[in-house]
C-alpha cells in the first residue's frame, strides 16, 4: 500500500506543482480567488465569524504578496544554493545537463559546450529530445564532436537521475559535472549523489529576465520538492546501492532503443545538416 501511494504521489506531484506555479504566478488570479472566498464567507457564515473569515483572507493575501516580493525571493534562493559546493573545475567522465522549459534554461547549453571545447569531458548527456537537437546543431556549428546522448524519456528530476544511471553507470562513468539552475541544484545534486554519482555541481544562474515573482515560486517549488523527495527516499544517503546496481535496476525502465538518442539519430529525426 505504501509503495502504491509513493508511485501515485511521484506521478502526479510534479504536474500539480507546475500547475500551482503557473496559477500562483498571476497575482490577479490569486487576488480574485481570495476575494471570491471572502464574499462567499460573508454570505454563508454566521455574523460572529465574518470578521474572522475576512481577516483570514486578508492575512492570506498579505502573505501571498510577501512571498512574491524580493524580500522573500532573494533569501529563499540564496538559502537553497548555500548548501551546494562550488564547481572544482576538475575533468569529469561526463557533463550532464538537466532540462528547463523556455527561457528558464538560461545559458546552460552554451556552458556545457564550453566545457566540451576546453576538454573537460568527452561525454555529454542532455535531458530532453528537443534540447538534444538544439545542442547537436550548436555542436555542429562549433565543429565539436563529443560522444552525445539525449535522454528522451524523462519528466522529473528522479527520472533524469535514473536515466543518467542507465546511460552512464553501466559504462562505469561515475564522475560527472551536473549543470542546472540555482534553485534546482540542491535537489538535483542530492538526488544524483543518492544514486551513487560523484557530482561536481555547476550552477547556472537564472536569466536576468526571470523576475522575482518567478524566482520566489521556483524556490517554493524546490522546498516542496525537497520535502517530497526526502519523504520518498530519493535523496543522498538514503539509497544503499552502488551506481552499477542502480543502472541494472533501472535498465528496463530506460531501454536504450526507446529512451536514448545519439547525435546521428537526432540529426536524422530533426533533419539537421
N, C-alpha and C positions, 0 to 999 in steps of 0.2 A: 504493500500500500504506500509506504514511504517513497519507494523508488518511482511509483506511478506519479505521485504528487510532484516529485522532483522533475520528472520528464515533462509533465504538463506545465509546471512553473517555468522551466527553462525554455519551453517552446513559445509561450505567449508573453512572458515578461518583457523581452526586448521590444516586441511590437507595441506593447502597451506603453512602455516608457517613451518611445518615439512619438506615439500619438499624443501623449500628455505633453511632450516637449513642444510640439507644433501648436498645441492648444494654449499652453501657458505663455508662449512667446508673444501672444497677442493680448496686450492689456485691455483692449476694447472688449474682447470676448469674455475675459475673466471678470471685468467690472460689471458688464451687463448680466452675467450669470449670478454674481453676488447680489446685485440689485434685485433681480428676479426672485432670488431666495428670500431676500428681505421683505419684498412685497407679499409673497405667499405667507411668510411668517406673520406679518401684520394682520393678514386676513383670517388665518386659521387658528392662530394661537390665542390663548386667553390674555386678557389685558395685562395681568401682572407679569406675564412672561415676554411681552412685546419689547419692552426696553432691553431685556437681556438678549433677545434674538437680534435686535438692531445693533446692540453693542458688539455681539459676536461677529456679525457680518462686517462691521466697520473695522474690527480688530484683524479679521482675515484679510481685508483689503489693504490695510496698512502693512501687514506682514508681507503680503504679496509684493507690494511696491518696494519694500525694503530689499526683498530677495532679488529683485530685478535691478537693483541700483549698484553703482560702482562700490558702495560701502560694503556690499556682500561679495560681488563677483571677484574682486581683486584678492582679498584674503582667502576666499574659498579655493580659488585656483592655485594660489601660492602654497597653501597647505598640502594640496594633492602632490605638487611637484617637489615639496621639501623632503619627501621620503625617498626620492629616486636618485641614485648615484649619477654622477656626471659620466659622459662617454669618455672612455680611456683613450680612444683613437687607435687601439691595437688592431692588427689584422684579425679577420674572422673567417669561419668556414662559409658563411652566407650572410647576405643582407636581406632582412625580411621587412617588407613594407606593409603595414596594415591599412585597410581601406577607410575612407571617409567619403561622404557624399558631397558633390559640388565644391563650392568654394571653401568648405571646411578643411579640405585636404591640404591647402597651402602649397608649399614648395617641397613636399616630402619626396616626390619622384625625382626632381632635379637633384636633391641632396643624395639620393641613392645612386643616381648616375654619376655624380661627382666621386662617390666612394669607389665605384667600379673603375672610373677613369684613373684614379690615383693608386689603384692596385690593392685596395683594402680587402677585397674579396672577389673571387671569380664566379661566385654563385649569387643569383638574385631570385628571390621568391616574392611575387606580387600577389596580393589578395584581390580577387575580382577579375572577371573576364574583360570588361571594357577598359579597366585600369591597366590590365596587362597589355592590351592592344596599344594603348597610348604610350606605354613605356617602350614597347618594341619599336614603334615609329620614332620615338626620341632617340633610342639606341642607334637605329639606322642613320639618322641624321648626324649623330655624333661619331659614327663609324666605330661603335663599341660592340663587342661580341662576347658578353659573359654567358654562362650557362643559365638561361632564364626559364623559370617555371611560373605559370599563373594558376593559382588555386581558384576554381570556379564554383565550388560547392559550399561556400561559406557565407554566413549571415551574422554570426555572433563572434565575440572575442574567443569564446571557448572553441568554436569550430575553426577559427583561424589558427589557434594554437595546436589543435589536434591535426589539422591538415598539414601544418608545418612539421609535426612529428612524423606523419606518414611520408611526407616528401623528403625530409632531411634526416630524420632519426634512423631510418632503415639503411641509410648510406654512411652512417657514422658522423654526420655533420651536426655537431652539438653546439659549437661556439658561434653565436650569432650576434649581429647588430640588429636591434629592433627599432624601427622608426615609426613613430606615431605622434600625435599632438600632445600638448601639455596636460589637459585634463585626463586624457585616456591612458597615459603612460603607466601610472601606478598599477591599475588593474591589469593592464596587458603584461607588464613586467612580472608581476606576481603569478599570473596565470601561466606564462611560458616557463618560468622557473619551476612552478609546481609540477610541470610535465618532465622536467629533467634537463632543460636547456641551460647552458651558461650564457647569460644575456648581458650584452652591453647596450643599455638603453640610450637612444639618440632622440632627444625631444625636439620635435619640430613645432615652433610657435604657431599659434593660430594667426591667420592673416589679420592685418590691421582693420580690414573691412568688417570683421566679425565684432559686433557691438557688445556692450556689457550685458545686455539682456540675454543674448545667446550664450555668452560666456557663463553667466550665472546658471542658466538651465543646463548647460553641458556639465558644469561642476556638480549640480544637484543630481543629475542622472548618474554621474560616476560614483557619488557617495551611495546612492541606491544600488548601483551595480556591485560595488564592493561588498555591501551588506548581503546581497543575494548570492554572490559568488562564495562568500565565506560560509553562508548557510548551506550551500550546495556542495561544499568541499572542493572548490576549484582553485584555491589559491596556494601559494608557495608553502611547502612543508606539510600539506595535507594529503599528498599522494606518495605512497611508499615505493612506487615503481620507478625503474630507470627509464631513460628515453627510449632505448631499444624495445623494452617491454611495452611501453605506450604505443610505439609505432606498430607493433604486431597487433595490439588490441584494437586499434582504430583502422587497420588496413581495410577491413570490409566496409567501413563507413565512408572511406575516401578511396574508391578504386581508381587506379591510375588512368584507365581509359575513359573515365567519365568526369573525374574531378580535377584533373590537371592537364594543362595545355603548354606545349613548348612554344618557343618563339616562331618556329616554322608553321606550326598549326595555327597560331594566331594570325600570321600573315595570310594564310590560305582562307581562313574564315572571314577576316575583315578586308581581304584583298589589299593588303599593304604592299607597297612596292619598295 
